[in-house]
Amino acid sequence: MNRGAADASVPNARFLAYLLNHAQVIVSSLGKLYRTPVSTLMTVAVIAIALAFPAGLYVLLQNLQVVSGGWNGATQISLFAHMDVSDERAAEVGQQLRLMSEVESLHVLTRDEAMHEFRALSGFGEALEALEHNPLPAVLIIHPNEAHSAPAQVSILLEKLRALPEIELAQLDMQWVERLHTMMEIGERGILVIAALLALAVLLTIGNTIRLDIQGRRDEIVIVKLIGATDAFIRRPFLYTGLWYGALGGCLSWFMVEVSLGILSDPVQRLAGLYGSSFSLSNLGLATGTALLAISILLGLTGSWIAVSRHLHEIEPS
């Protein structure tokens, strides 16, 4: 072997040794947790419960938004035509409005149909028979599509419709739409606040666990430093311990959320059936579950890094 080939093999050997050391530390960190099952399970359970709570609330909010999609579909704009607008002209206006991108569906009530519906709902059937002329105009009932059901979009659509020359009055119950979206926004922000607080609790839990581990291995750290070990070398097993805490806590959290949703699924489906709906709870999903696991691992690494960075420099050979 010539000198150039030998020089080139040195970095490769160092890199392989570096990877091998990391693999050994990963396995040994997991083995250390395995040898203390009770304390490991307690720490992992605390992490899992702290993460499962906001994750479960998030999934429930997503399901509620699916239900609210049906409520948005119930949002309607009623357009009352001028009295001199004929049923035929109202139908023509309806055909034009159906071409608008904001409109999901549109139904035209002729003057006779409006009178029939009013007679059936008002209870003044006999009094209305005494009228010589139909006092009700043609009505166009519009359901905005889901993309334009938010209060801001509905307000813009309402102003467009009010500008039509054939329309005398455009009516919408904006308070209902605004309340619905405000409740959803409050729910989203509330979950973010809860998630942030519980994430801080996870950081403190992992940080305190790693701190105790550092204190328990104080003599070992002193000896390793005496023989020339770097802080990075000493820090490595603690970081991987935090990673394992995060990974195990995330997996258990995912499992807890799925089990909780499974327990709630049948009662929710029966309740929806009583209202004539086929709604069923959706689960956490692969994308959301993977994100939960990634966040848990990141919290584990961050908590352990903070603890090691704070306490490792305090241990020096005397």
C-alpha positions in Angstrom: 0.0 0.0 0.0 1.4 3.4 -1.0 1.6 6.4 1.3 -1.3 8.3 -0.5 -3.7 5.4 0.0 -2.7 5.0 3.6 -3.3 8.7 4.2 -6.7 8.5 2.6 -7.7 5.6 4.7 -7.0 7.4 8.0 -10.0 9.8 7.8 -12.2 6.9 6.7 -11.1 4.8 9.7 -11.7 7.8 12.1 -15.1 8.4 10.6 -16.1 4.7 11.0 -14.8 4.7 14.6 -16.8 7.8 15.3 -20.0 6.1 13.9 -19.2 2.9 15.8 -18.8 4.9 19.0 -22.2 6.6 18.5 -23.9 3.3 17.8 -22.4 1.8 21.0 -23.5 4.7 23.1 -27.0 4.5 21.6 -27.3 0.8 22.5 -25.7 1.2 25.9 -28.0 4.2 26.8 -31.0 2.0 26.0 -29.6 -0.8 28.0 -29.1 1.4 31.0 -32.8 2.4 30.9 -33.7 -1.2 30.5 -31.8 -2.1 33.7 -33.9 0.4 35.7 -37.4 -0.4 34.4 -39.4 1.2 37.3 -37.8 4.7 37.2 -37.7 4.6 33.4 -41.3 3.7 33.1 -42.3 6.5 35.6 -40.3 9.1 33.6 -41.6 7.9 30.3 -45.2 7.9 31.6 -45.0 11.5 32.8 -43.7 12.5 29.4 -46.4 10.5 27.6 -49.2 12.0 29.6 -47.9 15.5 29.2 -47.8 15.1 25.4 -50.9 13.0 25.1 -53.1 15.7 26.6 -52.5 18.5 24.0 -52.3 15.9 21.2 -55.7 14.5 22.1 -57.2 18.0 22.3 -55.7 18.8 18.9 -57.3 15.7 17.4 -60.7 16.5 19.0 -60.5 20.0 17.6 -59.8 18.6 14.1 -62.8 16.4 14.4 -64.9 19.3 15.6 -63.8 21.3 12.6 -65.0 18.5 10.4 -68.4 18.7 12.1 -68.4 22.5 11.8 -67.9 22.1 8.1 -71.5 20.8 8.1 -72.5 23.8 10.2 -70.9 26.1 7.7 -72.9 24.4 5.0 -76.0 25.4 6.9 -75.0 29.1 6.7 -77.2 30.8 4.1 -77.8 34.1 2.6 -81.4 35.1 1.8 -81.9 37.5 -1.1 -85.3 39.2 -1.2 -86.1 40.5 -4.7 -88.0 43.7 -5.4 -91.7 43.3 -5.6 -91.7 44.2 -9.3 -89.2 41.4 -10.1 -91.0 38.5 -11.7 -90.3 34.9 -10.9 -88.8 34.4 -14.4 -86.3 37.3 -13.8 -85.5 35.9 -10.3 -84.7 32.5 -11.9 -82.4 34.2 -14.5 -80.6 36.0 -11.6 -80.2 32.7 -9.8 -78.6 31.1 -12.9 -76.1 34.0 -13.0 -75.3 33.7 -9.4 -74.7 29.9 -9.6 -71.7 30.7 -11.8 -70.0 32.6 -9.0 -67.0 30.7 -7.4 -68.2 31.6 -3.9 -71.6 29.9 -4.3 -72.0 26.2 -3.4 -75.7 25.9 -4.0 -78.6 28.2 -4.8 -82.4 27.7 -4.5 -85.0 30.1 -5.9 -88.3 30.4 -4.2 -91.0 31.8 -6.4 -93.6 34.2 -4.9 -96.2 31.5 -4.7 -93.7 29.1 -3.0 -92.6 31.8 -0.6 -96.3 32.4 0.3 -96.9 28.6 0.7 -93.9 28.2 3.0 -94.8 31.3 5.0 -98.4 30.1 5.4 -97.2 26.7 6.6 -94.7 28.1 9.1 -96.4 31.2 10.4 -99.7 29.8 11.5 -101.6 32.7 9.9 -103.1 30.6 7.1 -106.7 31.9 7.4 -105.6 35.5 7.7 -103.4 35.2 4.6 -106.4 33.9 2.6 -108.1 37.3 3.0 -105.3 39.0 1.1 -106.1 40.0 -2.5 -102.5 40.0 -3.6 -99.3 38.1 -2.7 -97.2 40.5 -0.5 -94.1 38.3 -0.6 -91.3 38.7 -3.2 -89.2 36.0 -4.8 -86.4 34.7 -2.6 -83.0 33.4 -3.6 -81.4 31.2 -0.9 -77.6 30.9 -1.3 -75.2 28.5 0.5 -71.6 29.7 0.3 -68.9 27.0 -0.2 -66.6 26.0 2.5 -63.7 28.1 1.2 -65.9 31.3 1.6 -67.6 30.5 4.8 -65.4 32.5 7.1 -66.9 35.8 8.3 -64.6 38.0 6.2 -65.3 36.1 3.0 -69.0 35.9 3.7 -69.1 39.7 4.3 -67.5 40.4 1.0 -69.9 38.1 -0.8 -72.8 39.7 1.0 -71.8 43.2 -0.2 -71.6 41.9 -3.8 -75.1 40.5 -3.6 -76.5 43.6 -2.1 -75.3 45.6 -5.1 -77.5 43.6 -7.5 -80.3 45.9 -8.9 -82.9 43.2 -8.6 -82.3 42.6 -4.9 -84.0 44.7 -2.2 -82.6 43.0 0.9 -79.7 40.6 1.5 -79.8 39.0 4.9 -77.3 36.8 6.8 -77.0 35.8 10.4 -73.4 36.9 10.8 -73.4 36.5 14.5 -73.7 32.7 14.2 -70.8 32.5 11.7 -68.6 34.8 13.7 -69.3 32.9 17.0 -68.5 29.6 15.3 -65.1 30.7 13.9 -64.2 32.6 17.1 -64.8 29.4 19.2 -62.5 27.5 16.8 -59.8 30.2 17.1 -60.1 30.2 20.9 -59.8 26.4 20.9 -56.7 26.5 18.7 -54.9 29.1 20.8 -55.9 27.3 24.0 -54.3 24.1 22.8 -51.2 26.0 21.8 -50.9 27.5 25.3 -51.5 24.1 27.0 -49.0 22.5 24.6 -46.4 25.1 25.4 -46.8 24.7 29.2 -46.7 20.9 29.0 -43.7 21.0 26.7 -41.9 23.1 29.4 -43.0 20.4 31.9 -41.4 17.7 29.7 -38.2 19.7 29.5 -38.0 20.1 33.2 -38.8 16.4 33.8 -36.1 15.2 31.4 -33.6 17.8 32.6 -34.1 16.9 36.3 -33.8 13.2 35.4 -30.5 13.8 33.5 -29.3 16.0 36.4 -29.8 13.1 38.8 -28.1 10.8 36.5 -25.1 13.1 36.2 -24.9 13.4 40.0 -25.1 9.6 40.3 -22.2 9.2 37.9 -20.1 12.0 39.3 -17.1 9.8 40.3 -17.2 8.1 36.9 -17.1 11.5 35.1 -14.2 12.7 37.2 -12.1 9.6 36.4 -12.9 9.8 32.7 -11.9 13.5 32.7 -8.6 12.6 34.4 -7.7 10.3 31.5 -8.4 13.0 29.0 -12.0 12.5 27.8 -13.5 15.6 26.2 -16.8 17.1 27.3 -18.4 16.0 24.0 -17.5 12.4 24.7 -18.9 12.6 28.3 -22.0 14.5 27.1 -22.9 11.9 24.4 -24.5 9.1 26.6 -26.6 11.7 28.4 -27.9 13.2 25.2 -28.8 9.7 23.9 -30.5 8.9 27.2 -32.7 12.0 26.7 -33.3 11.0 23.1 -34.6 7.6 24.3 -36.8 9.2 27.0 -38.3 11.4 24.3 -38.8 8.5 21.8 -40.3 6.2 24.3 -42.5 9.0 25.7 -43.7 9.9 22.2 -44.5 6.3 21.3 -46.5 5.8 24.5 -48.2 9.2 24.0 -49.3 8.2 20.5 -50.6 4.9 21.9 -52.5 6.6 24.7 -54.2 9.0 22.2 -55.2 6.2 19.9 -56.6 4.1 22.8 -58.6 7.1 24.1 -60.0 7.9 20.7 -61.0 4.2 20.3 -62.8 4.3 23.7 -64.7 7.4 22.6 -65.4 6.3 19.0 -68.4 4.0 19.6 -70.4 6.5 21.9 -69.7 9.4 19.5 -70.8 7.3 16.5 -74.0 6.3 18.3 -74.7 9.9 19.2 -74.1 11.1 15.7 -76.5 8.4 14.4 -79.2 9.7 16.7 -79.0 13.0 14.8 -78.9 11.2 11.4 -75.2 11.8 10.8 -72.6 9.3 9.7 -69.8 11.2 11.5 -67.1 9.1 13.3 -64.0 10.2 15.1 -60.8 10.2 13.1 -57.6 9.0 14.7 -54.2 10.8 15.1 -53.0 9.8 11.7 -49.5 9.0 10.5 -48.4 12.5 9.7 -49.6 14.0 13.1 -48.3 10.9 15.0 -44.9 11.3 13.4 -44.9 15.0 14.2 -45.8 14.1 17.8 -42.9 11.6 18.0 -40.5 14.1 16.4 -41.5 16.8 18.9 -41.0 14.4 21.8 -37.5 13.4 20.6 -36.6 17.0 20.2 -37.8 17.8 23.7 -35.8 14.9 25.1 -32.6 16.1 23.3 -33.2 19.7 24.4 -33.9 18.9 28.0 -30.8 16.6 28.3 -28.6 19.2 26.5 -29.6 21.9 28.9 -29.0 19.7 31.9 -25.7 18.4 30.7 -24.5 21.9 29.7 -25.4 23.3 33.1 -24.0 20.6 35.4 -21.2 19.0 33.5 -18.8 21.9 33.8 -19.3 21.9 37.6 -17.7 18.4 37.9 -13.9 18.8 37.6 -11.1 16.7 39.0 -9.8 18.2 42.2 
